[in-house]
Amino acid sequence: MSDKPVVAQKAPYAVEVEAGKTYYWCSCGRSKNQPFCDGSHAETSFTPQAWTAQNTGTQWFCGCKASKAAPMCDGSHKNL
């Protein structure tokens, strides 16, 4: 069991979200449904992070799993 997440991609995921809806961001990087959880973390120490959209529109979810502003991208992928 690794304590480091898998880098799903070195770029953010642009996702159209709906205000009031809760999304579960994959923190382990193993999900086949990036950037969201599909349960692939089951044998790791990771858990998905719940995030509720305040507004409808495009949001940029972290794909590298290194963002300090998770689940949103903060540009950390540029330093990997």
Secondary structure as the mmCIF struct_conf table of DSSP 4:
data_model
#
loop_
_struct_conf.conf_type_id
_struct_conf.id
_struct_conf.beg_label_comp_id
_struct_conf.beg_label_asym_id
_struct_conf.beg_label_seq_id
_struct_conf.end_label_comp_id
_struct_conf.end_label_asym_id
_struct_conf.end_label_seq_id
BEND BEND1 ASP A 3 LYS A 4
BEND BEND2 LYS A 10 ALA A 11
HELX_LH_PP_P HELX_LH_PP_P1 PRO A 12 PRO A 12
STRN STRN1 TYR A 13 VAL A 17
TURN_TY1_P TURN_TY1_P1 ALA A 19 GLY A 20
STRN STRN2 THR A 22 TRP A 25
BEND BEND3 SER A 27 GLY A 29
BEND BEND4 LYS A 32 ASN A 33
TURN_TY1_P TURN_TY1_P2 GLN A 34 PRO A 35
STRN STRN3 PHE A 36 PHE A 36
BEND BEND5 GLY A 39 GLY A 39
HELX_RH_3T_P HELX_RH_3T_P1 SER A 40 GLU A 43
BEND BEND6 THR A 44 SER A 45
STRN STRN4 GLN A 49 THR A 52
BEND BEND7 GLN A 54 THR A 56
STRN STRN5 GLY A 57 PHE A 61
BEND BEND8 GLY A 63 LYS A 65
TURN_TY1_P TURN_TY1_P3 LYS A 68 PRO A 71
STRN STRN6 MET A 72 MET A 72
BEND BEND9 GLY A 75 GLY A 75
HELX_RH_3T_P HELX_RH_3T_P2 SER A 76 ASN A 79
#
